[in-house]
Structure formats: C-alpha cells, structure tokens
C-alpha cells in the first residue's frame, strides 16, 4: 500500500502544480525500481519550486504531506514488519530517512532554521504502569528482565531494514542510537512499558549497564550455551560475537598496558604529555619507546599524479605512456624515513612516534580559545628537540610499531585472507598509472551513480538477515575495533576527534568509520576528500626492505614510513600521500639471507613477519628458531638441505626465489560525502517532530 499511496498523492500534487509526473505506473510490479523513480521525482522538485507558498499548500491539500509523515514514523516499519518489500525498500533506499529529509527540505528555510534537533528521538508513550503486568514494566536497573524480553521476542531486531542493529549491545552509544531508532518503539509495540527507561540519558545508561552485566553474568554461567549453539539463532550469534568483541577489547587493553608499560600519552584536561615507560625513560629521547618527530608542512602539489620509489630506474615500474606521471626518488625532495628501532621494540614491547607540527601554537593549554575547545583540539606538551625547553605542540599523527598482541595480530591475519564479503573499489583516472593491487570496502556509502533512488546506506554485499551475514559484520567490526583501540592508546585525542567527525554516520561496530581492505595496494601521490583523519595498519608484508617497498609516503610533511608487519599509523587523507612503488623485477634473495617467517607469513619470536634481508651475511644458521612443526620450518629445512648439497658441490651459496611480494592491510576512514549525507539524515530525523508540526498546522 505504501507505493500506491505515495504515487497517488504525488501525482495529485504534480497535477495541481502543473508539473510533469515521471514515475511509470507500470513499474508497480518492480517496487524497488518504482520507488526509485518516485524518489527521483520527489528530489527533482527544485528549490525555487518547493519554497513557493503554492507548493506548500499543494503538498498539504493533496494529502502528500500526511502520507510522508505516516511512512517516516518509526512505528510504520514495525507495524509492517511482515511486508518484505517494504523492509527491503527501507534497507536499499533508506526509505524513511530519505522521505523525512525531503519533507524537512520542503519546509521554508525561515521556519526550519529555527528547528532545534531533539537530543532523544524516541518519546515513550505516557501510559500508567498500572495498566501493565509486573513483568511488562521495564526499569533502568533491571537488565535481567530486558534480557528475558530479548530472548522471548526474536523478531525485535529489524535485521532486514537496518543491518547495523546487530551492534546494539557492543557499546552505550550504540545502545542509545538503537533505542532512539527502533528498540524503544519495538518494545512498546510488543506491549512493554518503557516510560521509566526513556526519561533521560542517565536512565538509558543505567539500563545498558545492567543489561550488559546480566549478559556477562549469564555468559560466565553458561546460560547461553544452548542459544549460542543454535545455528539459526540470530540473538545467539549477536551475543556470542558481542562478548567476543568485549573480551577481545579487554585482553588487547591489558596487553597494551602490561609489563610496566603505562599509557604512553596521558591525558591532562585539554592537553597531553608525552611519557615513555620506565625501561627507557633514562635513555636519550631518540632511543625511548615514545618519541616526537617535529615536521613542517610543505607544498607537495607538484608531486600529484607522480610516483615515488627508491628502486633504480632499471627495476622500477615505469609509466604506461608518455602522458603518465613520472617516478621520483623521495630523497630528491628531502623526505626522510621513519623506521622501527628493533632494539626499542624488543626492550619496551612497542615503539610510538608522535608527529607534531613545527608551526604549532606556542601557548599553554589554559589559553586555548573556546572555538578550539569546541572542536576538541588538544596539544602535546613535550621538550623542544633543540633547546630542551617544554613547549606545546599540536599532534598531527602517530605511528606505532608492534601495535597488536600476537593473538590479535593472528586473528587479523586470518580475516585478511578473504575480501569476497566486501565491496570492490573502482579507482578513478588518477590511479591509471603507478597503481596496483586491490581495495575493498565495508560500511555505508553515498554512491556516485547507482540506480534510481540509491542513497547513503550499507553496501549491498553486507546484510544481517542471515547468520552468516551477522558473522561477516562482526568480523569487520573486530578489525575496526583493534585499529581504534590501538590508536586510542597511542593518541587518545585523535580517536576522540574521529568519533566526533562521524558521530551521525551508520555504525560499523564501535564507530561510524568505514573499513577498507588492501591487498598489494600501491598508488601515486594523490589526495582524498575524507572526513577528518584516518587509520591504517599493515598486516602482512613481504617485500624488499632495501627500497622500503609499499612504504607510506607523506610528502606534504616530508617523511615516509618504512612499513612493517603489525604496525598502525594515522594520517590526513586531504594531504598528498601515496605508497613507495615496488620494483617490477622478481623478488629473490640468497638462501642464507631468507628468514623463514618472511616465506610463510608466520611470526618469529619477536612477533615479526619480515621480508627479505638484503646484504646481511650473518644469518647462516637460524638455530634459535624452532619451526619444525609448521610450514616455515619445513621450508627452512628443505632450503638448508639444498644449500648444504650445493656447498658440498661447489662451496657457493645459491639463490632461491621467495614468494611473490605481499602487502596487506586495513584502512579506516569515511569519505566526506558520506558524512555530509549522514548529517542531513540525522538532522531530518531529529527534527521530524517539528517538521510534522509545521505540516499539520499549515
């Protein structure tokens, strides 16, 4: 009935206004296509047209406004939960938010500019609790009762229309978002009184806290064994993966803070102070596990479209045609490398480099302006590398070597093998040359093209209707969580800023960021239009260290990062950046220079997966590595036998080829166009009550 009502109301409005009605009536059999055309008709109404008083009257008198208000009511989807077509439209075309935005935009700006978005969208119906049975009145501190309700009503979650609903238990912000958008309405529709929960943010926080505690207690008691063992139970899968996320987050936190490694960047009100651990605090600054790199911004626009590589010209990947960008050596532009110090990592478990702006404001935190405070800006207190005096610097980015615990890194390597559940990214013309590898995305996006009515929402390859789809979503969310928590340890202010930047975006686990998987990715110097800063991690790396192949280049700040397996860094994609291009020549090393971990992807005793080590003749025996029970050990044994045989014959080493270059990782960010649309939808939803009041009194 949804489509017919909209078609009739819009057709009447167009006739009254003398406009052309384009949505084909014969498209009713294909509801998605018909709704797409209808949304196009609604969006194609020009600003000059819908700001005329005549348009406002026509929309009201034709009944179009009333139909739109009915459909955009969150209860509408719940009342029609059995309508698969409607649920699909809500999922693929974000039907409710799209129509709410249209109705909001049709309000004259002199009226809508005064709208104040509601902090809490869901308003509980004012029922007397005496009308309900005792077990139907939900209370803030009674999480066990709410848990029973969730177990009893398996159809509460709108998994078809809203895949992000599966993350409603992983954090308080997610729970509040779910409560406002579907959970509060769904509980009322099932006959429960939620008025006591919905009174304030505090009561919601108390509800989430008690619910989380109830789930945790029952998890430890084995209460969910039967539920979670059911391969067809969506709630069982959600609880299982939610607990995995929480346990994984806690274990990773403990690993980061273990062995006298304190929080390296401690937060003090509006600024941070760089603090190294007790093992290296007495050493020179350059040898400490947390060090500062002062960088100065420069113009790197002349490098856009060109490649960077340290490989000699004879082995470098050349442009495909004369019009293509050239390949430069980064040293010709006074760029310097940022490398891991193996001794520091072995002594202190990890190494963190904080990049700070040399032109940062030399003011104490107490003098930060109110505008800067509202933007969440913060400063780092550190000693000037030249004078040794304490100064305030604005932190730009960071890099952390040995960022993940062995357990976390192993799990990330497992999930790194398959990109089939993510959407492949087609890169533009600027990547035609000096570009290779694959990139795939997960999260929500505003499509460039697409079909009629397509808009911001989850990639079509992501769904929560099936149990397999739920597990895929949580797999992606786990990687995102580890990137985020690692960054929080290294630079807390950066994560807080990232969270603010994408607060309105669709959630992928704990954040509104999208996650991109890269395999063999390399690119020329370019820039992107993303919202705020992003995070990157290198998961696997087998390449030529001599040339820092696949290294991350930041010419705008004069450095490149010699990437390593198991590392994490941040950067601003609006600055020119790219990768160190690899050689086009085969990757070979001498037998006695090949580390077994570099050949198999297994980690060594220092938790590294290293590539070929060129020019080092001291690694002849490898007697300190016992890999007999894995592929690396078997391969090393075979190589040693080959080497021994050839040495016996002619007393000379022989070159043995190693596997193809490997560079995989994850990148977390969100394009600005996605965030702009998400903010538009968020404002439309949060002002829906005032928008409806306007149309009802017109």
C-alpha positions in Angstrom: 0.0 0.0 0.0 3.0 2.3 0.6 3.8 2.8 -3.1 0.2 3.2 -4.2 -0.4 5.9 -1.6 2.7 7.8 -2.5 2.1 7.6 -6.2 -1.5 8.9 -5.9 -0.5 11.7 -3.5 2.5 12.8 -5.6 0.5 12.6 -8.9 -2.2 14.8 -7.4 0.4 17.3 -6.2 2.0 17.5 -9.6 -1.3 17.9 -11.4 -2.1 20.8 -9.0 1.2 22.5 -9.7 1.2 21.8 -13.4 4.4 19.7 -13.1 5.4 16.6 -15.1 4.9 13.3 -13.3 7.6 10.8 -14.5 7.2 7.7 -12.3 5.8 5.0 -14.6 2.7 3.3 -13.2 3.6 0.1 -15.0 6.6 -0.2 -12.7 4.5 -1.2 -9.7 5.4 -4.8 -10.2 9.1 -3.9 -9.5 8.7 -2.0 -6.3 12.3 -1.1 -5.8 12.5 0.4 -9.3 9.2 2.2 -8.9 10.2 3.6 -5.5 13.5 4.7 -7.1 11.7 6.7 -9.8 9.3 8.1 -7.2 12.2 9.3 -5.0 13.7 10.9 -8.1 10.5 12.7 -8.8 10.5 14.0 -5.2 14.1 15.0 -5.2 13.9 16.7 -8.6 11.5 19.3 -7.3 13.7 22.4 -7.5 14.4 24.7 -4.5 12.6 27.6 -6.2 9.6 25.4 -6.7 9.2 23.9 -3.2 9.9 27.2 -1.4 6.8 28.7 -3.1 3.7 29.0 -0.8 1.7 27.3 -3.6 3.8 24.2 -3.3 3.4 24.1 0.5 -0.4 24.3 0.0 -0.5 21.7 -2.7 1.6 19.2 -0.7 -0.8 19.7 2.3 -4.1 19.7 0.4 -3.2 16.6 -1.8 -2.5 14.5 1.3 1.1 14.0 0.3 2.4 15.5 3.5 0.2 13.2 5.6 1.4 10.1 3.6 5.0 11.1 4.1 4.5 11.7 7.8 2.9 8.3 8.1 5.7 6.5 6.3 8.5 8.3 8.2 7.1 7.4 11.6 9.5 4.7 13.0 6.4 2.7 14.1 5.4 2.3 10.5 8.2 -0.2 9.7 7.4 -2.2 12.8 3.7 -2.3 12.1 4.5 -3.7 8.6 7.4 -6.0 9.7 5.8 -8.8 7.6 6.0 -6.7 4.4 9.2 -8.0 2.9 9.1 -5.5 0.1 8.8 -2.6 2.4 11.6 -3.8 4.6 13.8 -4.2 1.5 13.0 -0.6 0.4 13.9 0.6 3.9 17.2 -1.3 3.6 18.2 -0.5 0.0 16.8 3.0 -0.4 16.7 4.2 3.2 13.1 4.9 2.6 12.2 6.5 5.9 15.2 8.8 6.2 15.1 9.7 2.6 11.4 10.8 2.8 12.0 12.5 6.1 14.8 14.6 4.5 12.6 15.6 1.6 9.7 16.6 3.9 12.2 18.6 6.0 13.7 20.3 3.0 10.3 21.4 1.8 9.8 23.4 5.0 10.5 27.1 4.2 14.1 27.9 5.5 12.9 30.8 7.6 11.0 28.2 9.6 13.3 25.2 9.5 16.4 27.3 10.5 14.7 27.7 13.9 14.2 24.0 14.5 16.2 22.6 17.4 17.1 18.9 16.9 15.8 16.6 19.6 18.5 15.1 21.7 16.4 12.0 22.3 14.3 10.9 19.3 12.2 8.3 20.9 9.4 9.6 23.1 7.8 7.0 25.2 4.0 6.8 25.2 2.7 8.2 28.5 0.9 5.1 29.9 0.3 4.4 33.5 2.3 1.4 34.7 -0.7 0.1 36.4 -2.1 -1.0 33.1 0.7 -3.5 32.6 1.7 -6.7 34.3 4.6 -6.5 36.6 7.0 -8.3 34.2 5.9 -5.9 31.4 7.2 -2.7 33.1 10.8 -2.3 32.3 13.0 -0.5 34.8 16.5 1.1 34.3 18.3 -1.2 36.8 16.5 -4.4 35.8 18.7 -5.6 32.9 17.8 -9.2 33.5 14.1 -8.5 32.7 15.1 -6.7 29.5 17.3 -9.7 28.6 14.4 -12.1 29.0 12.3 -9.9 26.7 15.1 -10.0 24.1 15.2 -13.8 24.3 11.5 -14.1 24.2 11.0 -11.9 21.1 13.4 -13.0 18.4 11.8 -10.7 15.9 12.6 -7.4 17.7 15.6 -6.6 15.6 14.9 -5.0 12.2 17.8 -7.0 10.6 16.5 -6.7 7.0 15.8 -2.9 7.1 18.8 -2.0 9.4 21.8 -4.2 9.4 23.7 -2.1 12.0 21.1 -3.2 14.6 23.2 -6.3 15.3 25.7 -4.0 17.1 23.2 -2.6 19.6 24.9 -4.4 22.6 28.5 -3.6 21.9 28.6 -0.1 23.5 26.5 2.5 25.2 26.5 4.9 22.2 25.2 2.1 20.0 22.5 1.1 22.5 21.3 4.7 22.7 21.3 5.0 18.9 19.3 1.8 18.7 16.9 2.9 21.4 16.1 6.0 19.5 15.7 4.5 16.1 14.0 1.1 16.7 14.4 -0.6 20.1 12.2 1.7 22.1 9.4 1.6 19.5 9.7 -2.2 19.1 9.4 -2.8 22.9 6.3 -0.6 23.1 4.8 -2.4 20.1 5.3 -5.7 22.0 3.3 -4.4 24.9 6.0 -3.3 27.3 6.0 -0.1 29.3 9.4 1.7 28.7 8.5 5.1 30.1 10.8 4.7 33.1 13.8 3.9 30.9 13.3 6.6 28.4 13.3 9.5 30.8 16.9 10.6 30.4 20.3 9.6 29.1 21.2 8.5 32.7 18.3 6.0 32.8 19.3 4.7 29.4 22.9 4.4 30.6 21.8 2.6 33.7 19.7 0.3 31.6 22.5 -0.6 29.3 24.9 -1.1 32.2 22.5 -3.5 34.0 21.7 -5.3 30.7 25.5 -5.7 29.9 26.1 -7.0 33.4 23.2 -9.5 33.1 24.6 -10.8 29.8 28.1 -11.1 31.2 27.0 -12.9 34.3 24.9 -15.4 32.3 27.7 -15.8 29.8 30.1 -16.9 32.6 27.4 -19.2 34.0 26.9 -20.9 30.6 23.3 -19.7 30.4 23.6 -19.0 26.7 25.2 -22.3 25.6 22.0 -23.7 24.0 21.1 -20.4 22.5 24.5 -19.7 21.1 24.9 -23.3 19.8 21.7 -22.9 17.7 23.0 -22.2 14.2 19.7 -20.5 13.4 19.6 -18.1 16.4 20.4 -14.5 15.4 20.4 -13.4 19.0 22.7 -16.2 19.9 25.1 -15.1 17.2 24.9 -11.5 18.3 25.5 -12.2 22.0 28.4 -14.6 21.1 30.1 -12.0 18.9 29.4 -9.1 21.2 31.1 -11.0 24.1 34.0 -11.8 21.8 34.4 -8.1 21.0 34.3 -7.1 24.6 36.6 -9.8 25.8 39.0 -9.1 22.9 39.0 -5.4 23.6 39.8 -6.0 27.3 42.6 -8.5 26.5 44.1 -6.1 24.0 43.9 -3.3 26.5 45.6 -5.4 29.1 48.4 -6.4 26.7 49.0 -2.7 25.8 49.3 -1.8 29.5 51.1 -4.8 30.7 54.7 -5.2 31.9 55.1 -1.7 33.3 54.2 -0.1 30.0 52.0 2.7 31.2 49.6 4.7 29.0 52.2 6.5 26.9 50.2 9.6 26.2 48.4 10.5 29.3 45.5 12.9 29.1 45.5 16.1 31.2 42.4 18.1 30.7 42.9 19.6 27.2 46.5 18.6 26.5 48.7 15.5 26.6 52.2 14.9 27.9 54.5 12.5 26.2 55.7 9.9 28.7 57.9 6.9 27.9 57.9 3.8 30.0 60.2 3.1 33.0 62.5 0.9 30.9 63.7 3.7 28.7 62.9 7.0 30.5 66.6 7.4 31.4 67.8 7.0 27.8 68.3 9.7 25.2 65.0 10.9 23.6 65.8 9.2 20.2 66.1 5.8 22.0 62.9 6.0 24.0 59.8 4.0 23.2 57.7 7.2 22.7 59.4 9.9 20.8 58.4 13.0 19.0 59.1 13.9 15.4 58.8 17.6 14.6 57.6 18.1 11.0 57.0 21.2 8.9 54.3 21.4 6.3 55.4 21.9 2.7 53.9 22.3 -0.8 53.7 18.8 -2.4 51.2 19.7 -5.1 53.9 19.2 -7.8 54.0 15.5 -6.9 50.3 14.9 -7.5 49.9 12.1 -10.1 53.5 11.1 -9.9 55.0 8.0 -8.2 57.7 7.7 -5.5 60.2 4.9 -5.5 63.7 4.2 -4.4 64.2 1.4 -6.9 66.8 2.1 -9.6 65.3 3.1 -12.9 66.2 -0.3 -14.4 64.0 -2.1 -11.9 61.2 0.4 -11.3 57.7 0.2 -12.6 57.6 2.6 -15.5 54.7 4.8 -16.7 52.4 3.2 -19.3 52.6 6.2 -21.6 54.4 9.5 -22.1 51.5 11.4 -20.5 51.7 9.4 -17.3 53.3 10.9 -14.2 56.9 10.3 -13.6 58.6 8.3 -10.8 60.8 10.3 -8.4 63.0 9.3 -5.5 61.7 10.7 -2.2 65.2 11.7 -1.2 65.3 14.2 -4.1 62.5 16.1 -2.2 64.3 16.0 1.2 61.9 13.4 2.6 63.3 11.3 5.4 62.3 7.8 6.5 60.7 6.9 9.8 61.8 3.3 10.7 61.3 0.9 13.5 64.1 0.6 16.0 64.2 -3.2 16.7 66.1 -2.7 20.0 63.4 -0.4 21.3 60.6 -2.8 20.4 62.4 -5.7 22.0 63.1 -3.8 25.2 59.8 -1.9 25.5 57.3 -4.1 23.6 56.5 -1.4 21.1 57.6 1.9 19.7 55.5 5.0 19.1 56.4 8.1 17.1 54.2 11.2 17.5 54.3 13.7 14.7 53.9 17.3 15.7 53.6 20.5 13.7 56.7 22.7 14.0 54.4 25.7 13.4 52.1 24.7 16.3 51.0 27.5 18.6 53.4 28.0 21.5 50.6 28.7 24.0 49.8 27.0 27.3 46.6 24.8 27.2 44.9 27.3 29.5 44.9 29.8 26.6 43.2 27.6 24.1 40.3 29.6 22.6 36.7 28.5 23.2 36.4 27.8 19.5 39.3 25.4 19.6 37.9 23.7 22.7 34.6 23.1 20.9 36.4 21.5 18.1 38.1 19.2 20.5 41.6 20.4 19.7 44.3 19.4 22.1 48.0 19.9 22.5 51.1 17.8 23.4 53.5 19.0 26.0 57.0 18.0 25.0 60.5 19.2 25.1 61.8 21.1 22.1 64.3 18.8 20.4 66.8 21.7 20.0 66.5 23.8 23.2 65.1 21.1 25.5 62.5 23.5 26.9 58.9 22.4 27.4 56.5 23.5 24.6 53.0 22.8 23.5 52.7 21.2 20.1 49.6 20.3 18.1 49.7 16.5 17.5 49.3 15.6 13.8 49.6 11.9 13.6 51.4 8.8 15.0 52.9 5.5 14.0 53.1 2.5 16.4 55.4 -0.4 15.6 54.4 -3.8 17.1 51.0 -2.4 17.6 49.0 -5.6 18.1 49.4 -8.5 20.5 50.3 -11.9 19.0 46.7 -13.1 19.5 45.1 -10.0 17.9 47.6 -10.0 15.0 47.0 -13.7 14.3 43.2 -13.1 14.2 43.7 -10.2 11.8 45.9 -12.3 9.6 43.1 -14.9 9.4 40.5 -12.4 8.4 42.9 -10.8 6.0 42.7 -13.7 3.5 39.2 -13.1 2.1 37.8 -9.9 0.6 34.8 -11.6 -1.1 32.4 -10.2 1.6 33.5 -6.6 0.9 32.6 -4.3 -1.9 35.4 -3.9 -4.5 36.5 -0.3 -5.1 36.9 1.1 -8.6 39.6 3.7 -8.5 39.4 6.8 -10.7 41.5 8.0 -13.7 44.2 9.5 -11.4 45.1 5.9 -10.4 45.5 4.7 -14.0 49.3 4.7 -13.7 51.6 3.8 -10.8 48.7 1.9 -9.3 48.2 -1.8 -8.5 46.5 -4.2 -6.1 43.0 -4.5 -4.8 40.9 -2.5 -2.4 37.5 -3.4 -1.0 35.2 -1.6 1.4 32.7 -2.2 4.2 30.4 0.1 5.9 27.9 2.7 4.5 28.4 4.9 1.4 26.7 7.5 -0.7 27.0 6.1 -4.2 28.3 8.2 -7.1 25.8 6.7 -9.5 23.7 3.6 -8.9 20.1 3.1 -9.7 17.1 5.4 -9.2 16.7 6.3 -5.6 20.0 4.9 -4.4 21.3 6.8 -1.4 23.6 6.6 1.6 23.5 3.2 3.3 25.2 -0.1 3.9 27.0 -1.6 0.9 24.6 -4.1 -0.7 27.0 -7.0 0.0 26.5 -6.5 3.7 23.4 -7.9 5.3 22.1 -9.1 8.7 19.3 -11.3 7.5 21.4 -14.5 7.7 23.6 -15.8 10.5 26.5 -15.8 8.1 25.9 -12.2 7.3 25.9 -11.3 11.0 29.3 -13.1 11.5 30.7 -11.2 8.5 29.6 -7.9 10.0 31.3 -8.7 13.3 34.4 -9.9 11.6 34.8 -6.5 10.0 33.9 -4.7 13.2 36.6 -6.7 15.1 39.3 -5.3 12.9 37.9 -1.8 13.1 37.9 -2.1 16.9 41.5 -3.1 17.1 42.6 -0.2 14.9 40.6 2.2 17.0 41.8 0.9 20.4 45.4 0.8 19.3 45.1 4.4 18.2 43.4 5.4 21.5 46.4 4.0 23.3 48.9 6.0 21.1 47.0 9.2 20.7 43.7 9.5 22.6 42.8 12.9 21.3 42.9 11.6 17.7 40.3 8.9 18.4 38.0 11.3 20.2 38.2 13.7 17.2 37.5 10.8 14.8 34.4 9.8 16.8 33.1 13.4 16.7 33.7 13.6 12.9 31.5 10.6 12.1 29.0 10.7 15.1 26.0 10.7 12.8 27.2 8.0 10.3 26.0 4.5 10.3 27.8 2.3 12.8 30.2 -0.5 11.8 30.8 -1.9 15.2 32.0 0.8 17.6 32.5 3.5 15.1 30.9 5.4 12.2 34.0 4.9 10.1 34.2 2.6 7.0 36.8 -0.1 6.8 38.9 -0.7 3.6 40.9 -3.8 3.0 44.0 -3.5 0.8 45.9 -6.3 -0.9 49.1 -5.4 -2.9 47.9 -1.8 -2.9 50.1 0.9 -4.3 49.2 4.3 -5.6 50.7 7.5 -6.9 50.7 10.7 -4.9 47.1 11.8 -4.6 44.6 13.2 -2.0 41.2 12.1 -0.9 38.2 14.0 0.4 37.6 12.2 3.7 36.1 13.5 6.9 39.0 14.0 9.4 41.9 11.7 9.9 42.1 8.0 9.2 43.9 5.0 10.5 46.0 2.4 8.6 47.5 -0.9 9.7 50.0 -3.1 7.9 49.1 -6.8 8.5 51.4 -8.8 6.2 54.5 -7.6 4.4 56.9 -9.5 2.2 59.0 -7.1 0.0 62.4 -5.6 -0.5 63.5 -3.6 2.7 66.3 -2.0 0.8 63.8 0.1 -1.1 61.1 0.3 1.5 58.6 -1.1 -1.0 55.0 -0.3 -0.2 56.1 2.3 2.4 53.6 5.0 3.2 54.6 8.4 1.8 53.6 11.8 3.2 55.4 14.4 1.0 53.4 17.2 2.5 55.1 16.7 5.8 58.5 15.5 4.4 58.6 11.8 5.5 57.8 8.3 4.6 57.1 5.3 6.9 59.0 2.2 6.3 56.1 -0.1 6.8 56.4 -3.3 8.8 54.0 -6.1 9.6 52.0 -5.5 12.7 52.1 -1.7 12.7 49.5 1.1 12.9 49.6 4.7 11.9 47.3 7.7 11.2 47.2 10.4 8.5 45.1 13.1 7.0 44.0 11.9 3.5 43.4 15.5 2.4 47.2 15.9 2.3 49.0 14.5 -0.7 50.0 10.9 0.1 50.8 7.6 -1.7 52.9 4.5 -1.4 56.5 3.6 -2.2 56.3 1.8 -5.6 57.8 -1.6 -5.7 60.2 -3.0 -8.3 59.0 -4.8 -11.3 61.8 -7.3 -11.0 61.3 -10.7 -9.3 61.9 -10.8 -5.6 64.9 -13.1 -4.9 67.5 -13.3 -2.1 70.3 -15.6 -1.2 69.4 -18.7 0.7 71.3 -17.7 3.8 69.5 -14.3 3.8 65.9 -15.6 3.8 64.2 -15.6 7.1 61.6 -18.4 7.4 58.9 -16.1 8.7 59.2 -14.0 5.6 58.5 -17.0 3.5 55.5 -18.3 5.3 53.8 -15.4 7.0 54.4 -17.0 10.4 55.6 -14.8 13.2 59.1 -15.1 14.6 60.0 -14.9 18.3 59.8 -11.1 18.1 56.3 -11.3 16.5 57.5 -10.0 13.2 56.8 -11.2 9.7 59.8 -9.9 7.8 60.7 -9.7 4.2 64.0 -10.5 2.5 67.0 -9.0 4.3 69.4 -7.9 1.7 73.2 -7.5 2.2 73.3 -9.4 5.6 75.6 -12.4 5.6 75.4 -13.1 9.3 72.1 -15.2 9.3 73.7 -18.5 8.4 72.2 -21.0 10.8 68.8 -19.8 12.3 69.4 -22.2 15.1 67.4 -20.1 17.5 64.1 -20.6 15.7 62.2 -23.8 16.0 59.8 -24.1 13.2 59.8 -27.9 12.7 56.0 -28.1 13.2 55.0 -25.6 10.7 55.4 -24.7 7.0 58.2 -22.3 7.7 60.2 -24.9 9.5 59.7 -27.5 6.8 60.6 -24.9 4.1 63.7 -23.8 6.0 64.8 -27.4 6.4 64.5 -28.0 2.7 66.4 -24.9 1.9 69.2 -25.8 4.3 69.5 -29.3 2.7 69.6 -27.7 -0.8 72.2 -25.2 0.5 74.3 -28.0 2.1 74.2 -30.0 -1.1 75.3 -27.2 -3.3 78.0 -26.1 -0.8 79.4 -29.6 -0.9 79.5 -29.5 -4.6 81.0 -26.1 -5.2 81.1 -24.4 -1.8 78.9 -21.5 -3.0 75.5 -20.2 -1.9 72.6 -20.4 -4.3 69.8 -18.0 -4.9 66.3 -19.3 -4.1 63.2 -17.5 -5.1 60.9 -16.4 -2.3 57.1 -15.9 -2.6 55.5 -13.0 -4.5 55.6 -9.6 -2.9 52.9 -9.4 -0.3 51.4 -6.2 1.3 48.0 -6.4 3.0 46.4 -4.1 5.5 43.3 -2.2 6.6 42.4 1.5 6.3 39.7 3.1 8.4 38.2 6.4 7.3 34.9 7.8 5.9 34.6 9.9 2.7 33.2 13.4 3.4 30.3 12.9 1.0 29.1 10.0 3.2 29.3 12.1 6.4 27.5 15.1 4.8 24.6 12.9 3.8 24.5 11.1 7.2 24.3 14.5 8.9 21.5 15.6 6.7 19.5 12.5 7.5 20.3 12.8 11.2 19.0 16.4 11.3 15.9 15.4 9.4 15.2 12.6 11.8 15.9 14.7 14.9 13.6 17.5 13.7 10.9 15.2 12.5 8.5 16.2 15.3 8.9 19.9 14.5 8.6 19.2 10.7 5.4 17.3 11.3 4.0 20.1 13.4 4.6 22.5 10.6 2.8 20.4 8.0 -0.1 19.7 10.3 -0.8 23.4 11.1 -0.3 24.6 7.5 
